[in-house]
């Protein structure tokens, strides 16, 4: 353990090197950091001043770990980019007297049933939603709502257990899938929601809030596949996206309805025929390296902004770039054993627009398509590219995927 003369930023969970490594690195570039996580620092050890090991989903364990760090160092703030640690992080910030959200606001974000109720009370355009505990209740709610409907666990993330149902006959199978997903939920919400299906393209609005004032910074356009499931397989951020002024007000309204006062928010919505309607508010940086796309496209540094807000500092929201960035997530053609995996183009001076190629599965490993496969078993890797326009970005991704060799042995 080294001792810092500056107050530390405590990072709770969210230290997965693949999807959150850049967040840790960018926060550590601005503040000395301490980490509370389920295991001691490994890849990030050179970035960390001190650490505590704790179950990051357990509120009292996180608080105890944070108080232990505070006994050794002055603390400037507490931050997380892990959906499942939002409530413990809020409680720790309150106990330490540093900036943060209330546990009630974070519970409202985590529990989608509470979110829908607050959206309705504050006239935020959203979806009709009913919380249920049994297949009979789900059937009655679906018949009242009208098909198609969406079944989803009340307090999960990453589309776990989320499925569209088009007919009453499809409900029993969908109920099994959603209820199985709901079984692994945290304490912030229980049961399954039966919701009106929102048709139209899916986007997210990346926002920052400080002292209750929310600013919409960027729009992410999403590619969703594997219907009737909602697997996110790609994201594009364009610095000049004309949607931003159109959707900003709805995103801000949703954040405020939930009582969120501080931090970075990833606000998901669908562009329906009746206008933008909210799916959910995630009170943390979006997954799938969306924060990295925002930085490549606009120059805006979401992890640094999250760290600044957590420490009570005024963040820099000025764009310093004006381009387009996209990520394509690579899935296998079928479930089985990965027998070949290669890309014709490699990052380097010849292809400066190809920013990252990351492989998540090695040849010889088993891969499983959704819905049976999860994020660990279904994704083979991802590609990140930039270009001057969304069209050119799409063209580059097509070129890359055309030059991709993937083989799976059943």
C-alpha positions in Angstrom: 0.0 0.0 0.0 1.3 3.4 -0.9 0.1 6.6 0.8 -1.3 9.5 -1.2 -1.1 13.1 -0.1 -4.3 13.8 -2.1 -7.8 12.6 -1.1 -8.7 9.3 -2.9 -11.5 8.4 -5.2 -13.0 5.0 -4.2 -14.1 2.9 -7.1 -16.6 0.2 -6.1 -16.6 -2.9 -8.4 -16.6 -2.5 -12.1 -13.0 -3.6 -12.6 -13.5 -6.1 -15.4 -10.5 -5.3 -17.7 -12.4 -5.9 -21.0 -15.4 -3.7 -20.6 -14.4 -1.4 -17.7 -10.6 -1.2 -17.8 -10.7 2.1 -19.7 -13.0 3.6 -16.9 -10.5 2.6 -14.2 -7.6 3.9 -16.3 -9.2 7.3 -17.1 -10.3 7.8 -13.4 -6.8 6.9 -12.2 -5.3 9.4 -14.6 -7.1 12.2 -12.8 -7.3 11.0 -9.1 -5.4 8.6 -6.8 -7.9 5.7 -6.6 -8.7 2.9 -4.1 -10.8 -0.1 -5.1 -13.4 -2.1 -3.3 -13.9 -5.4 -5.2 -14.6 -9.1 -4.7 -10.9 -9.9 -5.2 -7.6 -8.0 -4.8 -6.4 -5.8 -7.7 -4.6 -7.7 -10.5 -4.2 -6.1 -13.9 -5.0 -2.6 -12.3 -2.6 -2.9 -9.4 -0.3 -0.2 -10.8 -3.2 2.2 -10.8 -4.4 1.6 -7.3 -3.2 3.3 -4.1 -5.1 1.0 -1.7 -7.9 -1.6 -1.8 -10.4 -3.6 0.3 -11.9 -6.9 -0.6 -15.7 -7.1 -0.1 -18.9 -8.5 -1.7 -19.8 -5.4 -3.8 -23.5 -6.4 -3.9 -23.7 -6.4 -0.1 -24.5 -2.9 1.1 -23.0 -3.3 4.7 -19.9 -5.0 3.3 -19.2 -2.1 0.9 -19.8 0.4 3.7 -17.5 -1.4 6.1 -14.8 -1.6 3.3 -15.2 2.1 2.6 -15.0 3.1 6.2 -11.8 1.0 6.5 -10.3 3.0 3.6 -11.5 6.3 5.1 -9.6 5.4 8.3 -6.4 5.2 6.3 -6.9 8.1 3.8 -8.8 11.2 3.2 -11.6 10.4 0.7 -12.7 12.8 -2.1 -15.5 10.7 -3.6 -17.0 7.3 -4.4 -17.9 6.1 -7.9 -19.1 2.9 -9.6 -19.9 1.9 -13.2 -21.4 -1.4 -12.1 -25.2 -1.6 -12.3 -25.3 -4.0 -9.3 -23.4 -1.8 -6.9 -25.3 1.5 -7.4 -27.2 1.2 -4.1 -24.3 0.2 -1.9 -22.2 3.0 -3.5 -24.9 5.5 -2.8 -25.0 4.4 0.9 -21.2 4.6 1.2 -21.2 8.1 -0.2 -23.8 9.2 2.3 -21.9 7.6 5.2 -18.7 9.4 4.1 -20.4 12.7 3.5 -19.2 13.0 -0.2 -21.3 13.8 -3.3 -23.7 11.1 -4.5 -27.2 10.0 -5.1 -29.7 8.9 -2.4 -30.2 5.1 -2.1 -33.9 5.8 -2.9 -33.0 7.3 -6.3 -30.6 4.4 -7.1 -33.2 1.9 -6.0 -35.7 3.6 -8.3 -33.3 3.2 -11.2 -32.5 -0.4 -10.3 -36.1 -1.5 -9.8 -37.9 -1.1 -13.1 -41.3 -1.3 -11.5 -40.6 1.7 -9.4 -39.1 3.5 -12.5 -42.3 3.0 -14.5 -44.4 4.3 -11.6 -42.3 7.4 -11.3 -42.3 8.0 -15.0 -46.1 7.8 -15.0 -46.3 10.2 -12.1 -44.0 12.7 -13.8 -45.6 12.3 -17.3 -42.4 10.9 -18.8 -43.3 9.0 -22.0 -42.6 5.3 -21.2 -44.4 1.9 -21.5 -47.4 0.4 -19.8 -46.0 -2.0 -17.2 -47.4 -4.5 -14.6 -45.3 -6.4 -12.0 -46.2 -10.1 -11.7 -45.1 -13.2 -9.7 -46.8 -16.0 -11.6 -47.6 -17.2 -15.1 -51.4 -16.6 -14.5 -50.7 -13.0 -13.4 -48.5 -12.5 -16.5 -51.2 -13.9 -18.8 -53.8 -11.6 -17.3 -51.5 -8.6 -17.6 -50.5 -9.4 -21.2 -54.2 -9.7 -22.2 -54.9 -6.3 -20.6 -51.8 -4.7 -22.2 -52.3 -6.2 -25.7 -49.8 -8.2 -27.7 -46.9 -8.0 -28.4 -45.6 -7.6 -24.9 -42.2 -7.8 -23.3 -41.4 -9.8 -20.2 -38.3 -8.7 -18.2 -36.9 -9.2 -14.7 -37.6 -6.2 -12.5 -33.9 -5.4 -11.5 -31.4 -6.9 -14.0 -29.1 -5.5 -16.7 -27.6 -6.6 -20.0 -31.0 -7.8 -21.3 -30.9 -10.8 -19.0 -34.3 -12.5 -19.1 -35.8 -10.0 -21.5 -38.1 -11.5 -24.2 -40.8 -10.4 -26.6 -44.0 -12.4 -26.8 -46.3 -12.0 -29.8 -49.2 -14.4 -28.8 -50.8 -15.9 -25.7 -49.5 -19.3 -26.8 -45.9 -18.0 -26.4 -46.3 -16.9 -22.8 -45.5 -20.2 -20.9 -42.0 -20.5 -22.6 -41.4 -16.8 -22.3 -42.4 -16.9 -18.6 -39.9 -19.7 -17.9 -37.1 -17.6 -19.5 -37.9 -14.3 -17.8 -38.6 -16.0 -14.4 -35.2 -17.9 -14.6 -33.5 -14.5 -15.3 -35.3 -12.9 -12.4 -34.0 -15.6 -10.1 -30.6 -14.0 -10.0 -31.7 -10.5 -9.2 -30.4 -8.4 -6.4 -32.4 -7.0 -3.5 -33.5 -3.9 -5.3 -36.4 -5.4 -7.1 -38.2 -8.8 -7.5 -40.6 -10.4 -9.9 -41.2 -10.0 -13.6 -42.6 -7.0 -15.5 -45.1 -7.5 -18.3 -44.8 -4.4 -20.5 -46.1 -2.9 -23.7 -43.7 -3.5 -26.6 -42.2 -0.3 -27.9 -41.6 -0.5 -31.6 -38.9 1.5 -33.4 -35.1 2.0 -33.3 -33.4 1.7 -30.0 -31.0 4.4 -28.8 -29.5 5.6 -25.6 -28.7 9.1 -24.4 -25.5 9.6 -22.5 -26.0 12.2 -19.8 -24.3 13.8 -16.8 -26.0 15.2 -13.8 -24.5 17.5 -11.1 -26.4 19.1 -8.2 -29.7 18.0 -9.9 -28.9 19.6 -13.3 -28.7 17.2 -16.2 -26.9 17.7 -19.5 -27.4 15.3 -22.5 -24.0 14.8 -24.1 -24.3 12.2 -26.9 -26.6 9.7 -28.6 -25.8 6.0 -29.1 -27.6 4.2 -31.8 -28.0 0.5 -31.0 -28.1 -2.7 -33.1 -30.3 -5.3 -31.4 -30.5 -8.9 -32.7 -31.5 -12.5 -31.8 -35.3 -11.7 -31.7 -37.4 -12.3 -29.7 -34.6 -11.6 -27.3 -32.9 -8.2 -27.1 -29.2 -8.9 -27.5 -27.2 -5.7 -28.2 -24.7 -6.5 -30.9 -23.4 -3.0 -31.9 -23.4 0.7 -31.0 -22.6 3.8 -33.0 -21.9 7.3 -31.6 -21.9 10.3 -34.0 -20.7 13.6 -32.6 -23.1 15.4 -35.0 -26.1 13.2 -34.5 -29.2 15.3 -35.2 -31.3 13.2 -32.8 -29.5 14.8 -29.7 -31.6 18.0 -29.5 -34.8 16.0 -30.2 -34.3 13.4 -27.5 -32.4 15.3 -24.8 -35.5 16.8 -23.1 -37.1 13.3 -22.7 -33.8 11.8 -21.3 -33.4 14.7 -18.8 -37.1 14.4 -17.7 -36.6 10.7 -17.0 -33.4 11.3 -15.0 -35.1 13.9 -12.9 -38.3 11.8 -12.4 -36.2 9.2 -10.6 -34.6 11.7 -8.2 -31.0 11.3 -9.7 -28.9 14.3 -8.7 -25.3 13.3 -9.6 -23.2 11.2 -11.9 -23.3 9.8 -15.5 -26.5 8.3 -16.8 -27.1 5.9 -19.7 -30.8 6.5 -20.7 -32.3 3.9 -23.0 -35.3 4.7 -25.2 -37.1 3.7 -28.3 -38.0 6.1 -31.2 -41.7 5.0 -31.5 -44.3 6.3 -34.0 -45.6 8.4 -31.1 -42.2 9.9 -30.3 -39.3 8.9 -28.0 -40.3 6.7 -25.1 -38.1 5.6 -22.2 -37.1 2.0 -21.6 -34.9 2.6 -18.5 -32.4 4.9 -16.8 -29.1 3.3 -15.9 -27.3 5.6 -13.4 -23.8 4.7 -14.7 -21.7 4.7 -17.8 -23.2 2.4 -20.5 -21.7 -1.0 -21.1 -20.1 -2.4 -24.3 -17.4 0.3 -24.2 -19.9 3.1 -25.0 -17.9 5.5 -23.0 -14.9 4.8 -25.2 -17.0 5.4 -28.3 -18.2 8.8 -26.8 -14.6 9.8 -26.3 -13.4 8.7 -29.8 -16.4 10.5 -31.4 -16.6 13.7 -29.3 -13.5 13.8 -27.1 -15.8 13.9 -24.1 -14.4 11.7 -21.3 -17.2 10.0 -19.4 -15.1 8.2 -16.8 -13.3 11.4 -16.0 -16.6 13.3 -15.8 -18.0 10.6 -13.4 -14.9 10.9 -11.3 -15.1 14.7 -11.2 -18.8 14.7 -10.2 -18.2 12.1 -7.5 -15.4 14.3 -6.1 -17.5 17.5 -6.2 -15.4 19.0 -9.0 -16.8 20.8 -12.1 -16.4 18.4 -15.1 -15.3 19.5 -18.6 -18.2 18.8 -21.0 -16.7 20.5 -24.0 -16.4 18.3 -27.2 -12.9 18.3 -28.6 -13.5 15.9 -31.6 -16.2 15.6 -34.2 -16.4 12.2 -35.8 -18.2 8.9 -35.6 -17.2 5.8 -33.6 -18.8 2.3 -33.6 -18.4 -1.1 -32.0 -19.4 -4.3 -33.7 -19.7 -7.3 -31.4 -18.8 -10.6 -33.0 -21.0 -13.7 -32.4 -20.5 -17.2 -33.8 -22.6 -18.5 -36.7 -23.8 -21.4 -34.5 -23.3 -22.9 -31.1 -20.4 -25.4 -30.8 -16.6 -25.4 -30.5 -14.8 -22.5 -32.1 -12.5 -24.0 -34.7 -11.2 -21.0 -36.6 -11.1 -17.2 -35.9 -9.3 -14.6 -37.8 -9.6 -11.1 -39.3 -8.1 -10.1 -42.6 -7.4 -6.5 -41.4 -5.2 -5.7 -38.4 -4.9 -2.4 -36.4 -1.9 -0.3 -37.4 -0.6 2.6 -39.5 -2.3 1.2 -42.7 -5.7 1.2 -41.0 -5.7 4.1 -38.4 -9.5 4.0 -38.3 -9.4 0.4 -36.8 -9.0 1.3 -33.1 -9.4 -2.0 -31.4 -9.7 -5.7 -32.2 -10.3 -7.8 -29.0 -10.9 -11.5 -29.0 -12.9 -12.9 -26.1 -12.9 -16.6 -27.1 -10.0 -18.8 -28.2 -10.0 -21.6 -30.8 -11.0 -24.8 -29.0 -13.4 -23.1 -26.6 -17.1 -23.7 -26.6 -19.4 -20.9 -27.8 -23.2 -20.7 -27.3 -25.6 -18.4 -29.1 -28.3 -16.5 -27.2 -30.6 -17.2 -25.4 -28.7 -20.1 -24.0 -25.4 -18.3 -24.2 -24.5 -15.4 -21.9 -22.1 -12.4 -22.5 -19.2 -14.7 -21.6 -20.1 -17.7 -23.8 -21.8 -16.1 -26.8 -19.4 -13.3 -27.7 -16.3 -14.1 -29.7 -14.9 -10.6 -29.7 -15.5 -7.0 -30.9 -14.2 -4.4 -33.3 -14.0 -0.6 -32.8 -13.8 1.7 -35.8 -14.0 5.5 -36.5 -14.9 7.5 -39.6 -16.0 11.0 -40.7 -19.6 9.9 -41.0 -22.0 7.2 -39.9 -22.3 5.8 -43.4 -18.5 5.5 -43.8 -18.3 3.9 -40.3 -21.0 1.3 -41.4 -19.0 0.7 -44.6 -15.8 0.0 -42.7 -17.6 -2.5 -40.4 -19.0 -4.3 -43.4 -15.5 -4.5 -44.9 -14.2 -5.9 -41.6 -17.0 -8.5 -41.2 -16.6 -9.6 -44.9 -12.9 -10.3 -44.1 -13.8 -12.2 -40.9 -13.2 -16.0 -40.7 -15.3 -17.8 -38.1 -15.9 -21.5 -38.0 -17.7 -23.6 -35.4 -17.7 -27.3 -35.1 -21.0 -28.7 -33.7 
